[in-house]
Amino acid sequence: MAINKILRRSLSAGKRSNSTRSDVPKGHLAVYVGESEKKRFVVPISYLNEPSFQDLLCQSEEEFGFHHPMGGLTIPCTEDLFIHLTSRLSRI
């Protein structure tokens, strides 16, 4: 599945970056969101099962391939859209 490939590559790239994994709680992952200035969000991995979040991951693959400039998974959408989506997912 392409989503697993995206995450596997993104997570291995994140290990090489200066950030530490200890600031991301178990069962969560860090993503970078924004069009020009990227903001870091930590989301539950359960979101990976949600079709709307999977759509964002597919957009990320289309825009960045497997090279994410922030060293972690970068999602190309506005911060407002991401917040709206994740707040909706947190109510599920």
MMTF fields as JSON, N, C-alpha, C and O atoms, coordinates in Angstrom:
{
  "mmtfVersion": "1.0.0",
  "mmtfProducer": "UNKNOWN",
  "numBonds": 367,
  "numAtoms": 368,
  "numGroups": 92,
  "numChains": 1,
  "numModels": 1,
  "chainsPerModel": [1],
  "groupsPerChain": [92],
  "chainIdList": ["A"],
  "bondAtomList": [4, 2, 8, 6, 12, 10, 16, 14, 20, 18, 24, 22, 28, 26, 32, 30, 36, 34, 40, 38, 44, 42, 48, 46, 52, 50, 56, 54, 60, 58, 64, 62, 68, 66, 72, 70, 76, 74, 80, 78, 84, 82, 88, 86, 92, 90, 96, 94, 100, 98, 104, 102, 108, 106, 112, 110, 116, 114, 120, 118, 124, 122, 128, 126, 132, 130, 136, 134, 140, 138, 144, 142, 148, 146, 152, 150, 156, 154, 160, 158, 164, 162, 168, 166, 172, 170, 176, 174, 180, 178, 184, 182, 188, 186, 192, 190, 196, 194, 200, 198, 204, 202, 208, 206, 212, 210, 216, 214, 220, 218, 224, 222, 228, 226, 232, 230, 236, 234, 240, 238, 244, 242, 248, 246, 252, 250, 256, 254, 260, 258, 264, 262, 268, 266, 272, 270, 276, 274, 280, 278, 284, 282, 288, 286, 292, 290, 296, 294, 300, 298, 304, 302, 308, 306, 312, 310, 316, 314, 320, 318, 324, 322, 328, 326, 332, 330, 336, 334, 340, 338, 344, 342, 348, 346, 352, 350, 356, 354, 360, 358, 364, 362],
  "bondOrderList": [1, 1, 1, 1, 1, 1, 1, 1, 1, 1, 1, 1, 1, 1, 1, 1, 1, 1, 1, 1, 1, 1, 1, 1, 1, 1, 1, 1, 1, 1, 1, 1, 1, 1, 1, 1, 1, 1, 1, 1, 1, 1, 1, 1, 1, 1, 1, 1, 1, 1, 1, 1, 1, 1, 1, 1, 1, 1, 1, 1, 1, 1, 1, 1, 1, 1, 1, 1, 1, 1, 1, 1, 1, 1, 1, 1, 1, 1, 1, 1, 1, 1, 1, 1, 1, 1, 1, 1, 1, 1, 1],
  "groupList": [{"groupName": "MET", "atomNameList": ["N", "CA", "C", "O"], "elementList": ["N", "C", "C", "O"], "formalChargeList": [0, 0, 0, 0], "bondAtomList": [1, 0, 2, 1, 3, 2], "bondOrderList": [1, 1, 2], "singleLetterCode": "M", "chemCompType": "L-PEPTIDE LINKING"}, {"groupName": "ALA", "atomNameList": ["N", "CA", "C", "O"], "elementList": ["N", "C", "C", "O"], "formalChargeList": [0, 0, 0, 0], "bondAtomList": [1, 0, 2, 1, 3, 2], "bondOrderList": [1, 1, 2], "singleLetterCode": "A", "chemCompType": "L-PEPTIDE LINKING"}, {"groupName": "ILE", "atomNameList": ["N", "CA", "C", "O"], "elementList": ["N", "C", "C", "O"], "formalChargeList": [0, 0, 0, 0], "bondAtomList": [1, 0, 2, 1, 3, 2], "bondOrderList": [1, 1, 2], "singleLetterCode": "I", "chemCompType": "L-PEPTIDE LINKING"}, {"groupName": "ASN", "atomNameList": ["N", "CA", "C", "O"], "elementList": ["N", "C", "C", "O"], "formalChargeList": [0, 0, 0, 0], "bondAtomList": [1, 0, 2, 1, 3, 2], "bondOrderList": [1, 1, 2], "singleLetterCode": "N", "chemCompType": "L-PEPTIDE LINKING"}, {"groupName": "LYS", "atomNameList": ["N", "CA", "C", "O"], "elementList": ["N", "C", "C", "O"], "formalChargeList": [0, 0, 0, 0], "bondAtomList": [1, 0, 2, 1, 3, 2], "bondOrderList": [1, 1, 2], "singleLetterCode": "K", "chemCompType": "L-PEPTIDE LINKING"}, {"groupName": "LEU", "atomNameList": ["N", "CA", "C", "O"], "elementList": ["N", "C", "C", "O"], "formalChargeList": [0, 0, 0, 0], "bondAtomList": [1, 0, 2, 1, 3, 2], "bondOrderList": [1, 1, 2], "singleLetterCode": "L", "chemCompType": "L-PEPTIDE LINKING"}, {"groupName": "ARG", "atomNameList": ["N", "CA", "C", "O"], "elementList": ["N", "C", "C", "O"], "formalChargeList": [0, 0, 0, 0], "bondAtomList": [1, 0, 2, 1, 3, 2], "bondOrderList": [1, 1, 2], "singleLetterCode": "R", "chemCompType": "L-PEPTIDE LINKING"}, {"groupName": "SER", "atomNameList": ["N", "CA", "C", "O"], "elementList": ["N", "C", "C", "O"], "formalChargeList": [0, 0, 0, 0], "bondAtomList": [1, 0, 2, 1, 3, 2], "bondOrderList": [1, 1, 2], "singleLetterCode": "S", "chemCompType": "L-PEPTIDE LINKING"}, {"groupName": "GLY", "atomNameList": ["N", "CA", "C", "O"], "elementList": ["N", "C", "C", "O"], "formalChargeList": [0, 0, 0, 0], "bondAtomList": [1, 0, 2, 1, 3, 2], "bondOrderList": [1, 1, 2], "singleLetterCode": "G", "chemCompType": "PEPTIDE LINKING"}, {"groupName": "THR", "atomNameList": ["N", "CA", "C", "O"], "elementList": ["N", "C", "C", "O"], "formalChargeList": [0, 0, 0, 0], "bondAtomList": [1, 0, 2, 1, 3, 2], "bondOrderList": [1, 1, 2], "singleLetterCode": "T", "chemCompType": "L-PEPTIDE LINKING"}, {"groupName": "ASP", "atomNameList": ["N", "CA", "C", "O"], "elementList": ["N", "C", "C", "O"], "formalChargeList": [0, 0, 0, 0], "bondAtomList": [1, 0, 2, 1, 3, 2], "bondOrderList": [1, 1, 2], "singleLetterCode": "D", "chemCompType": "L-PEPTIDE LINKING"}, {"groupName": "VAL", "atomNameList": ["N", "CA", "C", "O"], "elementList": ["N", "C", "C", "O"], "formalChargeList": [0, 0, 0, 0], "bondAtomList": [1, 0, 2, 1, 3, 2], "bondOrderList": [1, 1, 2], "singleLetterCode": "V", "chemCompType": "L-PEPTIDE LINKING"}, {"groupName": "PRO", "atomNameList": ["N", "CA", "C", "O"], "elementList": ["N", "C", "C", "O"], "formalChargeList": [0, 0, 0, 0], "bondAtomList": [1, 0, 2, 1, 3, 2], "bondOrderList": [1, 1, 2], "singleLetterCode": "P", "chemCompType": "L-PEPTIDE LINKING"}, {"groupName": "HIS", "atomNameList": ["N", "CA", "C", "O"], "elementList": ["N", "C", "C", "O"], "formalChargeList": [0, 0, 0, 0], "bondAtomList": [1, 0, 2, 1, 3, 2], "bondOrderList": [1, 1, 2], "singleLetterCode": "H", "chemCompType": "L-PEPTIDE LINKING"}, {"groupName": "TYR", "atomNameList": ["N", "CA", "C", "O"], "elementList": ["N", "C", "C", "O"], "formalChargeList": [0, 0, 0, 0], "bondAtomList": [1, 0, 2, 1, 3, 2], "bondOrderList": [1, 1, 2], "singleLetterCode": "Y", "chemCompType": "L-PEPTIDE LINKING"}, {"groupName": "GLU", "atomNameList": ["N", "CA", "C", "O"], "elementList": ["N", "C", "C", "O"], "formalChargeList": [0, 0, 0, 0], "bondAtomList": [1, 0, 2, 1, 3, 2], "bondOrderList": [1, 1, 2], "singleLetterCode": "E", "chemCompType": "L-PEPTIDE LINKING"}, {"groupName": "PHE", "atomNameList": ["N", "CA", "C", "O"], "elementList": ["N", "C", "C", "O"], "formalChargeList": [0, 0, 0, 0], "bondAtomList": [1, 0, 2, 1, 3, 2], "bondOrderList": [1, 1, 2], "singleLetterCode": "F", "chemCompType": "L-PEPTIDE LINKING"}, {"groupName": "GLN", "atomNameList": ["N", "CA", "C", "O"], "elementList": ["N", "C", "C", "O"], "formalChargeList": [0, 0, 0, 0], "bondAtomList": [1, 0, 2, 1, 3, 2], "bondOrderList": [1, 1, 2], "singleLetterCode": "Q", "chemCompType": "L-PEPTIDE LINKING"}, {"groupName": "CYS", "atomNameList": ["N", "CA", "C", "O"], "elementList": ["N", "C", "C", "O"], "formalChargeList": [0, 0, 0, 0], "bondAtomList": [1, 0, 2, 1, 3, 2], "bondOrderList": [1, 1, 2], "singleLetterCode": "C", "chemCompType": "L-PEPTIDE LINKING"}],
  "groupTypeList": [0, 1, 2, 3, 4, 2, 5, 6, 6, 7, 5, 7, 1, 8, 4, 6, 7, 3, 7, 9, 6, 7, 10, 11, 12, 4, 8, 13, 5, 1, 11, 14, 11, 8, 15, 7, 15, 4, 4, 6, 16, 11, 11, 12, 2, 7, 14, 5, 3, 15, 12, 7, 16, 17, 10, 5, 5, 18, 17, 7, 15, 15, 15, 16, 8, 16, 13, 13, 12, 0, 8, 8, 5, 9, 2, 12, 18, 9, 15, 10, 5, 16, 2, 13, 5, 9, 7, 6, 5, 7, 6, 2],
  "groupIdList": [1, 2, 3, 4, 5, 6, 7, 8, 9, 10, 11, 12, 13, 14, 15, 16, 17, 18, 19, 20, 21, 22, 23, 24, 25, 26, 27, 28, 29, 30, 31, 32, 33, 34, 35, 36, 37, 38, 39, 40, 41, 42, 43, 44, 45, 46, 47, 48, 49, 50, 51, 52, 53, 54, 55, 56, 57, 58, 59, 60, 61, 62, 63, 64, 65, 66, 67, 68, 69, 70, 71, 72, 73, 74, 75, 76, 77, 78, 79, 80, 81, 82, 83, 84, 85, 86, 87, 88, 89, 90, 91, 92],
  "secStructList": [7, 2, 2, 2, 2, 2, 2, 2, 2, 2, 2, 2, 2, 2, 2, 2, 1, 1, 1, 7, 4, 4, 4, 1, 7, 6, 6, 3, 3, 3, 3, 3, 3, 7, 1, 1, 1, 7, 3, 3, 3, 3, 3, 3, 4, 4, 4, 4, 4, 1, 2, 2, 2, 2, 2, 2, 2, 2, 2, 2, 2, 2, 2, 2, 6, 6, 7, 7, 6, 6, 1, 1, 3, 3, 3, 7, 1, 7, 2, 2, 2, 2, 2, 2, 2, 2, 2, 2, 2, 2, 6, 7],
  "xCoordList": [0.853, 0.0, 0.896, 1.891, 0.564, 1.381, 1.517, 2.565, 0.482, 0.531, 1.613, 2.351, 1.708, 2.757, 4.134, 5.042, 4.302, 5.58, 5.916, 7.061, 4.933, 5.144, 5.609, 6.601, 4.898, 5.226, 6.567, 7.345, 6.844, 8.101, 9.271, 10.235, 9.193, 10.261, 10.332, 11.423, 9.184, 9.169, 9.72, 10.485, 9.34, 9.811, 11.302, 11.998, 11.807, 13.242, 14.005, 15.11, 13.46, 14.103, 14.11, 15.075, 13.048, 12.959, 14.013, 14.444, 14.434, 15.464, 16.789, 17.613, 16.999, 18.251, 18.22, 19.267, 17.053, 16.956, 17.385, 17.672, 17.424, 17.848, 16.774, 17.073, 15.519, 14.455, 14.572, 15.101, 14.069, 14.108, 12.734, 11.713, 12.724, 11.458, 10.788, 9.597, 11.495, 10.93, 9.855, 9.062, 9.811, 8.792, 7.481, 6.53, 7.428, 6.199, 5.723, 6.41, 4.545, 4.058, 3.836, 3.571, 3.946, 3.685, 2.275, 1.338, 2.128, 0.825, 0.496, -0.639, 1.469, 1.281, 2.393, 3.401, 2.206, 3.259, 3.233, 2.19, 4.401, 4.517, 4.392, 4.958, 3.655, 3.529, 3.737, 3.515, 4.159, 4.337, 3.287, 3.089, 2.612, 1.468, 1.632, 2.124, 1.21, 1.212, 1.651, 2.296, 1.294, 1.65, 3.024, 3.835, 3.299, 4.63, 5.404, 6.456, 4.903, 5.535, 4.913, 3.695, 5.737, 5.252, 5.149, 6.047, 4.035, 3.828, 3.756, 3.175, 4.34, 4.394, 3.169, 2.805, 2.541, 1.406, 1.72, 2.386, 1.247, 1.379, -0.024, -0.898, -0.238, -1.575, -1.54, -0.497, -2.668, -2.736, -2.582, -3.072, -1.906, -1.739, -3.072, -3.166, -4.088, -5.409, -5.96, -6.798, -5.501, -5.946, -5.549, -6.163, -4.531, -4.068, -5.117, -5.056, -6.074, -7.141, -8.298, -9.195, -8.288, -9.398, -9.201, -8.147, -10.215, -10.096, -9.73, -8.971, -10.245, -9.922, -8.445, -7.824, -7.88, -6.463, -5.612, -4.543, -6.084, -5.374, -5.318, -4.329, -6.369, -6.354, -5.227, -4.536, -5.05, -3.955, -2.6, -1.692, -2.461, -1.2, -0.935, 0.208, -1.973, -1.815, -1.397, -0.562, -1.974, -1.573, -0.112, 0.621, 0.302, 1.684, 2.618, 3.668, 2.226, 3.043, 3.135, 4.204, 2.009, 2.015, 2.915, 3.623, 2.886, 3.663, 5.133, 6.002, 5.418, 6.787, 7.437, 8.648, 6.662, 7.219, 7.616, 6.816, 8.836, 9.3, 10.381, 11.088, 10.505, 11.453, 10.647, 9.956, 10.738, 9.998, 10.997, 11.856, 10.885, 11.888, 12.061, 13.115, 11.079, 11.174, 11.836, 12.055, 12.152, 12.75, 11.712, 12.054, 10.459, 9.351, 8.226, 8.348, 7.164, 6.041, 5.458, 5.036, 5.439, 4.925, 3.619, 3.556, 2.58, 1.264, 0.961, 0.93, 0.735, 0.54, -0.909, -1.636, -1.316, -2.642, -2.544, -1.537, -3.578, -3.551, -3.677, -4.231, -3.156, -3.255, -4.718, -5.102, -5.529, -6.955, -7.666, -8.456, -7.392, -8.008, -7.59, -8.419, -6.306, -5.808, -6.45, -6.848, -6.545, -7.166, -8.637, -9.134, -9.324, -10.734, -10.864, -11.708, -10.035, -10.087, -9.773, -10.502, -8.703, -8.32, -9.317, -9.516, -9.935, -10.932, -12.15, -12.777, -12.484, -13.597, -13.233, -14.069, -11.996, -11.57, -11.49, -11.735, -11.156, -11.06, -12.414, -12.487, -13.482, -14.833, -15.368, -16.418, -14.646, -15.107, -14.824, -15.137],
  "yCoordList": [-1.179, 0.0, 1.239, 1.277, 2.234, 3.437, 4.206, 4.797, 4.209, 4.943, 4.374, 5.127, 3.066, 2.451, 2.836, 3.067, 2.909, 3.28, 4.729, 5.039, 5.616, 7.029, 7.144, 7.814, 6.497, 6.602, 5.973, 6.533, 4.82, 4.144, 5.037, 5.183, 5.633, 6.514, 7.781, 8.237, 8.352, 9.593, 9.368, 10.188, 8.27, 7.997, 7.708, 8.115, 7.007, 6.754, 8.036, 8.201, 8.949, 10.25, 11.059, 11.771, 10.96, 11.694, 11.248, 12.048, 10.004, 9.504, 10.198, 10.335, 10.637, 11.301, 12.784, 13.432, 13.334, 14.768, 15.076, 14.172, 16.361, 16.784, 16.584, 16.608, 16.386, 16.223, 14.862, 13.905, 14.805, 13.542, 12.9, 13.584, 11.602, 10.887, 10.945, 10.649, 11.307, 11.3, 12.362, 12.272, 13.373, 14.403, 14.031, 14.813, 12.845, 12.348, 11.163, 10.145, 11.29, 10.188, 8.903, 8.935, 7.806, 6.512, 6.512, 6.986, 5.978, 5.931, 7.194, 7.367, 8.074, 9.323, 9.488, 8.783, 10.413, 10.77, 12.265, 12.911, 12.805, 14.241, 14.472, 13.731, 15.497, 15.907, 17.42, 18.136, 17.88, 19.31, 19.755, 19.121, 20.862, 21.313, 22.797, 23.567, 23.171, 24.581, 24.754, 23.882, 25.881, 26.127, 26.768, 26.311, 27.814, 28.426, 28.132, 27.493, 28.584, 28.294, 27.031, 26.949, 26.059, 24.77, 24.77, 25.236, 24.237, 24.098, 22.609, 21.828, 22.226, 20.819, 20.47, 21.19, 19.346, 18.814, 17.368, 16.659, 16.941, 15.549, 14.971, 15.466, 13.914, 13.334, 11.848, 11.206, 11.303, 9.858, 9.043, 9.439, 7.916, 7.078, 6.488, 6.011, 6.511, 6.013, 6.814, 6.309, 8.06, 8.869, 8.246, 8.531, 7.404, 6.778, 5.862, 5.557, 5.426, 4.564, 5.348, 4.76, 6.65, 7.491, 7.921, 8.452, 7.694, 8.041, 9.505, 9.79, 10.424, 11.84, 12.119, 12.927, 11.471, 11.645, 10.95, 11.44, 9.817, 9.107, 9.954, 9.908, 10.722, 11.637, 12.66, 12.965, 13.186, 14.133, 13.471, 14.095, 12.223, 11.513, 11.298, 11.383, 11.025, 10.868, 12.19, 12.205, 13.296, 14.616, 14.879, 15.453, 14.461, 14.631, 13.853, 14.352, 12.635, 11.811, 12.45, 12.466, 12.979, 13.609, 14.841, 15.067, 15.633, 16.875, 16.664, 17.259, 15.818, 15.675, 14.356, 14.206, 13.388, 12.064, 11.532, 11.549, 11.068, 10.568, 11.463, 11.074, 12.667, 13.649, 14.721, 15.517, 14.738, 15.711, 16.723, 16.369, 17.967, 18.976, 19.246, 19.729, 18.954, 19.222, 18.059, 18.151, 16.971, 15.815, 14.871, 13.798, 15.251, 14.419, 14.545, 15.274, 13.861, 13.858, 15.268, 15.867, 15.79, 17.127, 16.999, 16.312, 17.667, 17.606, 18.964, 19.98, 18.984, 20.24, 20.728, 20.588, 21.286, 21.899, 23.065, 23.228, 23.861, 24.986, 24.472, 23.402, 25.253, 24.898, 24.843, 23.964, 25.772, 25.79, 24.522, 23.953, 24.075, 22.844, 21.656, 20.813, 21.585, 20.476, 20.463, 19.409, 21.625, 21.723, 21.317, 20.619, 21.75, 21.378, 19.858, 19.242, 19.268, 17.819, 17.058, 16.135, 17.431, 16.684, 16.885, 15.98, 18.061, 18.239, 17.374, 16.861, 17.214, 16.33, 14.874, 14.115, 14.481, 13.111, 12.807, 11.674, 13.79, 13.537, 13.268, 12.727, 13.645, 13.391, 12.024, 11.601, 11.333, 10.007, 8.954, 7.782],
  "zCoordList": [0.0, 0.0, 0.0, 0.725, -0.789, -0.942, 0.367, 0.625, 1.191, 2.45, 3.361, 3.996, 3.424, 4.243, 3.745, 4.544, 2.429, 1.839, 2.171, 2.5, 2.087, 2.43, 3.87, 4.158, 4.767, 6.189, 6.514, 7.286, 5.936, 6.209, 5.794, 6.546, 4.605, 4.128, 4.969, 5.312, 5.301, 6.085, 7.48, 7.988, 8.098, 9.447, 9.464, 10.395, 8.442, 8.415, 8.147, 8.666, 7.358, 7.131, 8.408, 8.687, 9.186, 10.447, 11.447, 12.278, 11.388, 12.297, 12.033, 12.938, 10.797, 10.453, 10.793, 10.795, 11.08, 11.348, 12.778, 13.562, 13.103, 14.435, 15.493, 16.687, 15.072, 16.063, 16.739, 16.173, 17.95, 18.677, 18.631, 18.563, 18.67, 18.653, 20.013, 20.112, 21.048, 22.395, 22.581, 23.518, 21.704, 21.854, 21.162, 21.17, 20.569, 19.954, 20.783, 20.863, 21.402, 22.25, 21.459, 20.257, 22.133, 21.519, 20.95, 21.592, 19.737, 19.095, 18.312, 17.87, 18.135, 17.406, 16.373, 16.419, 15.452, 14.534, 14.294, 14.396, 13.973, 13.706, 12.209, 11.406, 11.847, 10.445, 10.379, 11.355, 9.227, 8.994, 7.993, 6.956, 8.318, 7.527, 7.229, 8.053, 6.036, 5.668, 4.235, 3.654, 3.678, 2.291, 2.152, 1.348, 2.916, 2.842, 4.124, 4.078, 5.246, 6.524, 7.095, 7.252, 7.403, 7.895, 9.419, 10.12, 9.912, 11.35, 11.679, 10.925, 12.788, 13.191, 14.03, 14.959, 13.68, 14.433, 14.806, 14.052, 15.954, 16.377, 16.396, 17.108, 15.607, 15.462, 15.811, 15.685, 16.246, 16.536, 15.252, 14.194, 15.354, 14.174, 13.706, 12.574, 14.545, 14.136, 12.958, 12.211, 12.781, 11.644, 10.313, 9.284, 10.327, 9.089, 8.474, 7.283, 9.276, 8.778, 8.176, 7.572, 8.33, 7.873, 6.425, 6.074, 5.572, 4.149, 3.896, 2.97, 4.686, 4.458, 4.755, 4.064, 5.762, 6.061, 5.007, 4.643, 4.522, 3.462, 2.192, 1.46, 1.928, 0.784, 0.919, -0.052, 2.132, 2.361, 2.127, 1.579, 2.534, 2.325, 0.832, 0.381, 0.086, -1.366, -2.009, -2.914, -1.544, -2.042, -1.713, -2.519, -0.536, -0.117, -1.037, -1.444, -1.356, -2.257, -3.638, -4.247, -4.136, -5.446, -5.484, -6.465, -4.421, -4.408, -4.083, -4.721, -3.093, -2.619, -2.979, -2.814, -3.471, -3.661, -2.291, -1.356, -2.179, -0.887, -0.303, 0.627, -0.858, -0.316, 0.399, -0.236, 1.702, 2.498, 3.056, 3.863, 2.631, 2.966, 4.46, 4.873, 5.256, 6.693, 7.447, 8.655, 6.74, 7.398, 7.963, 8.46, 7.894, 8.34, 7.334, 6.35, 7.567, 6.651, 6.516, 7.505, 5.288, 5.021, 4.243, 3.223, 4.736, 4.105, 3.472, 4.167, 2.145, 1.43, 1.463, 0.48, 2.567, 2.66, 3.628, 4.317, 3.676, 4.609, 6.036, 6.288, 6.947, 8.353, 8.792, 9.563, 8.306, 8.661, 8.212, 8.965, 6.992, 6.491, 7.342, 7.687, 7.683, 8.486, 9.874, 10.37, 10.487, 11.808, 11.74, 12.623, 10.702, 10.528, 10.393, 11.044, 9.555, 9.342, 10.623, 10.987, 11.308, 12.5, 13.654, 14.465, 13.724, 14.775, 14.497, 15.424, 13.23, 12.848, 13.145, 13.637, 12.85, 13.104, 14.599, 15.013, 15.397, 16.841, 17.484, 18.588, 16.794, 17.326, 16.937, 17.421, 16.063, 15.6, 16.644, 16.439]
}
